[in-house]
Amino acid sequence: MSNPTQNAEIPETMRAAVMFGPQDIRVVDKPVPRPGPGEVLIKVEICGMCGTDLKIYDGKFPGTPPYGSYTPGHEWAGVVVEIGDAVDEVAVGDRVCIEAHSGCGRCENCMAGQYTACENYGDVDKGHRASGMTVDGGFAEYAVHHVKALSKMPDHVSFGDAVLITTAGTGLFGLDMIGGYVLGQDVVVFGPGPVGLMTVQAAKQLGARNVILVGTRDSRLQRGKELGADHIINARESDPVAEINRLTAGGADVVIETSGAVQTPQQCVEAVRRGGTILVVAFYPEPITFDLSAVVRGNVQLHTTRGEGGNNVRRALALADMGRLRGEELITHEFSLDDISEALRVVRERDGDPLKAVIRF
């Protein structure tokens, strides 16, 4: 039995975006979910949109629930309106942001904090949830989430900031898995999208000497400069590898790939110093090739990470609480839920150069 809100009545139905087939998303009335043991019902205030949502929209993302009832959306935040049994970490009225991945908590990876690589991924019966990916997510007025995968927000951290916290957690998780110690090092970030821009900020806060941001759009590169990048390189105007080698006197200590461009992994190989580290957090539209022998010859450490594991969303929230991560200013486009199809079009076509598009409720 759940504990109902004392602040507002919870309706029986809500407006929610539902996938009815590839490129067929409709806003319909749907029953409001109720929290089970360990779960929380949240009134959604904001839900971000990213490239994964386009893959889901196109029907090209594995493990999603059946069409006709499934609601996507994995970057969201809101207010607790009801708590399930055995929940005492949050209370009705708390403002919370989420981690998209809630691991089973029983496999070896989850026990090691790598719940984005849960061995029971997609198995609801064993306790795994990936909000908006394997279960219903935040493109709805209300959503249920497990308490272990959400955090209370400090009063001065806005919902706009919070929608980028999961994104920041992705960069921090990658940095965590390569040792987390970039103090005094030269760090290159390929890709000035939301993940790249939040990673630029994280690397500076962890003490990187020089952070070099590489991209193809001046507006995003300039935003990266405003957020702490020491150098920016437009790959359409100059050879990024030559520029990186010039700025670092022979190669960067850490090269982080967030762009998802098929040519970038090879550029990472050419831009890292001997004995350095390459971190890949991007997804790609097709198989990619790069010179793995050069990686081996250079004794380069190659790492990949998925999503926001290792409790790094809470670390990102702590940095935001201290004013050291800026999220809301990355939001360039806002839409109502009824306009979600238009939001997806804008993101796909890059209409108006969207950096982060969100649905506001």
Beta strands, then each sheet from edge to edge (+ up, - down):
strand 1: 13-21
strand 2: 24-31
strand 3: 39-49
strand 4: 75-83
strand 5: 95-98
strand 6: 101-102
strand 7: 129-130
strand 8: 142-146
strand 9: 150-152
strand 10: 186-190
strand 11: 210-215
strand 12: 231-234
strand 13: 252-257
strand 14: 272-280
strand 15: 301-304
strand 16: 331-335
strand 17: 356-360
sheet 1: 1+ 2-
sheet 2: 8+ 3- 4+ 5- 9+
sheet 3: 8+ 3- 17+ 16+
sheet 4: 6+ 7-
sheet 5: 12+ 11+ 10+ 13+ 14+ 15+
end
